[in-house]
């Protein structure tokens, strides 16, 4: 199954801003009923047979963010504009994402990259760009798609609130 990242709207049937009840139903629809994982937590996350983890983050009864964890097999793919975000080495993905948007390393965590304009962030536990056999550091481990303002500092949130008033 291909799961398309469509910032800022969502991922597949999961749409940023939908109610918690709708998000729970959409998350459930992504489950493979022939192989339900014992690790699944309704309303929180599911694991597909490939190992792909799909997690939802709700606040005030609204879907705020969707996180996807790297599958262990290639039967599920997470795709952004034709790029399989978990099959392309992290450093190469960052370079190729640069064709679509600005993407920058987090100052406090050089293994994490954020494409603020798209509300996407990519994470891996450490950088191992020259060591393909070290999969956890060579590829991204997770991607998070969030609502506008999700990454705002308190000052940015106050400014965003003032602009919308």
C-alpha positions, 0 to 999 in steps of 0.5 A, spaced: 500 500 500 502 507 498 501 512 503 501 519 500 503 525 504 499 531 502 501 537 506 498 541 509 491 536 508 493 530 511 495 522 510 490 518 506 483 518 509 487 522 515 485 529 514 488 535 519 483 538 523 478 532 523 474 530 529 477 525 534 472 520 532 473 521 525 480 520 525 479 514 529 475 511 524 480 513 518 486 510 522 482 504 523 480 504 516 488 503 515 489 497 519 490 490 515 484 486 518 487 480 516 493 481 520 491 486 526 497 487 531 497 486 538 501 493 539 495 497 536 492 502 540 485 504 538 485 512 537 492 512 538 496 508 533 496 502 528 502 497 526 501 494 519 504 487 517 510 491 514 511 494 520 509 501 518 506 505 524 501 510 523 500 514 529 495 520 530 495 526 535 489 529 537 488 535 542 481 539 543 478 533 539 481 535 533 487 531 529 493 536 530 498 531 527 500 524 523 506 520 524 508 515 520 514 510 522 519 506 517 516 499 515 521 493 516 519 491 509 517 494 502 510 492 502 507 499 504 511 505 502 510 512 504 510 517 498 511 525 498 511 527 490 514 521 488 519 520 493 519 514 497 521 517 504 523 511 508 527 507 502 531 513 500 537 515 504 536 521 509 541 525 506 539 524 499 532 525 501 533 532 504 537 534 497 531 532 493 526 535 498 530 541 496 527 541 489 520 542 493 521 546 499 526 549 504 528 543 509 533 545 514 536 541 520 534 542 527 539 546 531 539 542 537 538 535 533 542 535 526 539 528 525 532 531 524 530 535 518 524 540 518 520 543 512 516 548 515 513 550 509 510 543 508 509 542 516 513 536 515 519 533 519 523 527 518 527 524 524 532 519 525 536 517 532 542 519 529 546 521 523 550 515 519 550 518 512 556 514 510 554 507 513 548 504 509 549 498 513 547 502 519 539 503 517 537 507 523 541 512 522 542 512 514 534 512 513 529 516 516 525 513 522 519 517 522 515 523 518 510 527 522 505 531 518 502 537 522 497 542 522 499 550 521 502 552 527 504 546 530 512 548 530 510 555 533 514 557 539 510 561 544 512 568 541 510 565 534 503 562 536 502 569 539 503 573 533 499 568 529 493 569 534 494 576 533 494 576 525 488 572 525 484 576 530 
